[in-house]
Amino acid sequence: MIRGQGVRVKPIPGRTTAAAEGDVVVLLIGMRINHFWGVHHWLPVFVAMPRMLRELSRDRSRGLLGYTLLSGSPRTYYVVQYWESKEKLYAYAAAPDMFHRKAWAMMNRKEKKSRQHVGLWHETYVAPEGSYETIYADMPPYGLAAATGVLPIEKRGRRAADRFAHRSSAARKG
């Protein structure tokens, strides 16, 4: 099951860190409602993302590790997604049998009419191992930790510099 942030979980006492190994691929993707009265333009966009997340949740081999649904305001909604690799992200985006391709084709057909009513955006980041660190204090698994698992802070180091310095066993061998 892909780990999302919708499930209520008790906080883990103390400090923890994400169990991520290797590079981390983060996709931020969202929409902005430019005109509330243009519901027929923005509602299909709004409901498309949960459908894609359900589709990805059914097939972990596609590469989505976890996600967090967020709202920036009554107009803006976005998802933080964690992926195994940029290659798997690209493969999902281009797969003809997956809903993303159909949704994107629909948006491209309606773009001129919809553009004024709904805005779309995404940003993708690849953080190489050793270029990220996490800490969670008295939190249930959240963000990267919800996507990759939770470790006691001592496993990666109490200081941020120690957690940045962590290398997986595969990285140490290479």
Secondary structure as GFF3:
##gff-version 3
##sequence-region A 1 174
A	DSSP	beta_strand	12	18	.	.	.	ID=ss1
A	DSSP	beta_strand	24	33	.	.	.	ID=ss2
A	DSSP	alpha_helix	39	58	.	.	.	ID=ss3
A	DSSP	three_ten_helix	60	62	.	.	.	ID=ss4
A	DSSP	beta_strand	64	71	.	.	.	ID=ss5
A	DSSP	beta_strand	76	83	.	.	.	ID=ss6
A	DSSP	alpha_helix	86	94	.	.	.	ID=ss7
A	DSSP	alpha_helix	99	114	.	.	.	ID=ss8
A	DSSP	beta_strand	118	127	.	.	.	ID=ss9
A	DSSP	beta_strand	136	139	.	.	.	ID=ss10
A	DSSP	alpha_helix	144	148	.	.	.	ID=ss11
A	DSSP	beta_strand	150	152	.	.	.	ID=ss12
A	DSSP	three_ten_helix	153	155	.	.	.	ID=ss13
A	DSSP	alpha_helix	160	165	.	.	.	ID=ss14
A	DSSP	alpha_helix	169	173	.	.	.	ID=ss15
###
